[in-house]
Amino acid sequence: MTLHRSAAKLALFSLVAATTVACARAASTTDDPPEGAYIALDGGRVHAVVQGEGPDLVLIHGANGNARDFTFDLVGRMAQDFRVIALDRPGFGHSDAFGGPESPLDQATILRAAVDQLGVERPLVLGHSYGGAVAMAWALQAPDDVAGLTLLAPAVYPWPGELGLWYQLSSSWLGQNLVLPLVAGLAPRAAVERSLEGVFAPNPVPEGYLDHLGFDLTLRASQLSLNARQVDSLKGYVEAMSGGYPALDMPIEIVHGDADTTVGLSFHSERMADTLDNANLTILPGVGHMPHHARPEDVAKAIRRTHARATAN
């Protein structure tokens, strides 16, 4: 009993200390102000960055990211030919949490409602990594209202085995209530830089990327907590969703690096290309999990191919 009480006191003390530091850090997120505008919906606001004119192109970021991942390069590159709409998923970046949706389908519903207020009709939808699952959920919900899909290293099918120890811990009660608040409050910049290097490997992290993405913006405890729950629950959701993929007939272009150690090429992109006649896969040799940064023009070409195929139908 004494041991349990001591452990409880230690956990409570650590949690209070971490929360205090995290709150101080959260106040500094004004260094990463919104780049776009807010779209008000029932339950909260969605932050959207809109640039360019032309056919609508919606961009959906991956796990623990935000729209700034795309405004670093891809938005400006594609705004020459499209009206590009980069969205912060609910609870990420500057979008409100909307209760913290864990399902890609729930997230897609919110994002669809947001772009509807912008007058978007039959957009091209691009999803990167976890955002690929949200893009597929969008297409399943509104197959006649999606012109085409471009998927970058997408997590869209169930994979063998389980996630690593970090996600098992971070999605647990201990992780949600103690570990992640500590990470949010105390993680040094060097640790975040090393994490990014692992995501980008074997390609280098572009100079200035972390500052553009927003160091403090990505280390909020609420975002880390939501991200952990979403990633931990994703396998079950894509397993349920994948049975509906063969009914989709819009053009799908997939870009995936063969050196990606975050989302397995064979389990996701190659499986989709082998299963769906309307899916075309481009494999980039020597490219890791961030093809839109390592090979941005190849990604731009894939988006243009999606549009060309969509308008040819």
N, C-alpha and C positions, 0 to 999 in steps of 0.2 A: 504493500500500500504506500509506504514512504517513497519507494522508487518510482511508482506511478505518479505520485504527486509532484515529485521533483522533476520528472520528465515533462509533466504537463506545464509546470511553472516555466521551465526552460523554453518549451515550445511557445508559450504565450509571450514570454519576454522577447524571444527572437522575432516573433511575428510582429509585435508592436514596434520593435526597432526597425525591422525591414520596411514596415508600412510607412513609418515616419520618413525614412530616407527616400522611399519610392514616391511619396507625396511631394517631397522637395524636388526630386528629379522631374516629376510630372509637370511641375510649374514651369520648368525650363523648356517645355515643348513649344513655347512661343517662338523658339529659334527655328522651328519647322512649320511655318504657317501654311494654311491651305493654299494650294496653287490654283484651285478652281472655285466652284460655287456649290452651294448646298441645295439639294432638292428635298423639300419637305414632304413627308409621307405620314400616314397614321403610324405612330409608334416611334418616330424619329426622323433623322435627316441622313441622306446619302450624299457623300462628297464626290463630285465629278469634275474632271478636267476635260474641257472641250476645246479642240483646236481644229482648224482647217474647214474646208467645204468639200462636198461631194457625197458619194455613198457613205452610209453610216457604218463605222467600224467600232465595235465595243471591245475593250480590253479588260480582262479579269486577271488579277495578280494571284500569285501563289501563296504558300503558307507563310505566315508571319511577315508578309510584305505590305505594300501599299501602292497606290497609283504612281508614286515617284519612281518605282522600278521601271516604269514605262516612259515617264517624262525625261528620264536621263538621256534617252536616245530615240526610242521607237516612235513616240508620239510625233516628234518633229519630223522624223523621216517619212512617216505615212501621211502627215497632214497636207502634204503637197497634192495628194490624190483623193483623200477621204476626209469626211468629218469624223475625227477620232475622239472617242469618248472613253477616257480611262477612269475606272471606278475604284473607290475604296470599298472592299467588301464590308458588310455590316460588322462593326466592332473593330475594324482595322483602319489605320490611317486616321482620317478625320471623320469617318462615318460613325454614326451612333450605333450602339450594340443591338438594338431591336430585340432585347431579351437573350442575345447570345445564341443565334441559330447554329446548331451543329450539322444539320443536314444540308448537303449541296442543293437539294430541291427547295428548301426554305430560303436559302440565300438567293437562288435564282429568281424566286418569286418576288423578293424585295427589289432586286436589281432591275428586273423587268418593269416593275411598277415605276421605278425611278426614271428609266430612259423613256418610258411612255410619256412622261411629262415634258420631255425634250422633243416630242414629235418624231421619235425614231420609228421607222417602219422597215421591216425585213432587213435587219442589220447583218453584217458579217460579225461573228462573235469569235474572239480569240481568247483562249485560256492557257495559262502557263502553270504546269505542275498541278497543285491542288485546284487551281483555277480551271484546269481542264475538266475536272469533275463537275464544277459549277456550270461550265459551258455546255457539257453534255446534258446536265439537268435542265438547263434553259431550252435546249433543242427538244428534249423529251416532252417538256411542258407545252411548247409552242412550235411544233415542227413546220407548220405552214408559214410561220412568221420569222424564220431564220433563213437568210439567203445562203449561208455557208459557214463552216467552222474551220478555224485554223488552230491547231493544238500544238503547243510547245512542251516537249517532255511531259506529257500529261499523265496524271495518275487516274486511270479510268476503269481498271479492272481489279478484282481481288488478286492478291499476290501470295505466294507460298510463305509459310512461317509467320512470325509475329514481329512487331516493331521492336526496336532495341530497348534497353533498360531505361534510357532517358525518357522516352514517351510513356512507358509503363509507370514510371515514377511521377512524371509531371502531370499526368492525368488522374493520379490518385488523390485521396483527401490530403495526404501529407504534402504532395507536390503542389496542389492547388492553393493550399492555405499557408504553407511555410516556405517551401523551396523556391517557388516562382516569385513570391514577393521579395525574397532575399536576392535572387538573380536580378530582378528589376531594379532593386535599390543599390546593389553593390557591384554588379558585373563591370569590370574595367573595359575600356575601349579595346585594349589588346586582345581580350578574349573574344569580343565580337568580331574583330578583324580576322582572327584565326578561324572562327566559325564560317565567315564569308569565304575565306580562302578554300575551305573544304567544300562549300557549295559550288563554287566556280571551278574547282580543279577538274582537269589539269590546266585550265585557262586562267590567266591572271585576273584579279579583280580590277576593273577600270579605275584609273586615278580619279579620286574625288567621289567615287560611288557611295561610300558610306555616309559622307557628309550630305550628299544629295538625298539619299534615302531617308535620313534622319535618325541619328544615333538614339536620342531619347525617345523619339516617336515609336521606334520599334521595340523599346524595352519597357513599355508600360506593363504593369502587372496584369491588368485586365486583358490586354491583348495576348500576352504570353499564356494566360490561363485559357482563354477561348481557343487559341491556336492548338494547345495541347489536347483539348477535348475534341476538337474537330479532326485532327490527324489521327488520334486514337480510335475514333469511331468511323473513319472513312471507309475502311475495308468492307464493313457490313453494308454501307450505303451503296458503294459501287457494285457490290455483288448483286444487290437487288435491282439496281438501275441497268446493269449490262444486258439483261434479257430483252430490254426494249431497243437496244442499239440497231439490230438488223432492220427494224421498221423505218429507220431514218433514211431519207433518200437525198438529202442536200449534200453538196460537195463537201468533202472533208480533206483538208491537207494537214499532214502531221510532220513536224520537224523534231528530230531527236538525235542527240549526240551519242556516238557509240562508246564514249568514255564516261557516261553518266552513271555515277554510283549512288545517286539519290533516288531516282525513279528508274526501275529496270526497263531497258529498251524492249527486251523480249516479252516481259510480262504484260506490257501495256501497249506500246505503239505497234510492235510487230504483230501482236495478237489482233489488234483492231484492223490493221492492213490485211491480214490473212482472212479475217472474218467478214469484213464489209467491202463489197465491190466498189462502193463510192468513196473509199478512203485511200488516199495516196500518201505513201510514206517516203520522206527524204531523210536519209541517215547521214549525219555529218561526222566524218572521221576526226578523231582527236578532240571532240567537243564534249564538254561536261553538261551540267544541268542548266546552264544559262545561255542557250543558243542565241537569244536576241541581243546578247552583249558580245559573245564570242564571234558570232557570224551574223551580224544584223542585216546585211544585204540579202543573205540567203533566206532569212525570215521574211523580209520585205517581199521577196520574189514569191514566197509561198502564199502570202496574203493576196498578192496580185493574181496568182493562179486561182485562188479560191474565188475571187471576184469574177475572173474571166469565165470560170466554169459555171458560176451562178448565173451570169448574164447570158450565157450561151444556151441555157435550158429554156 
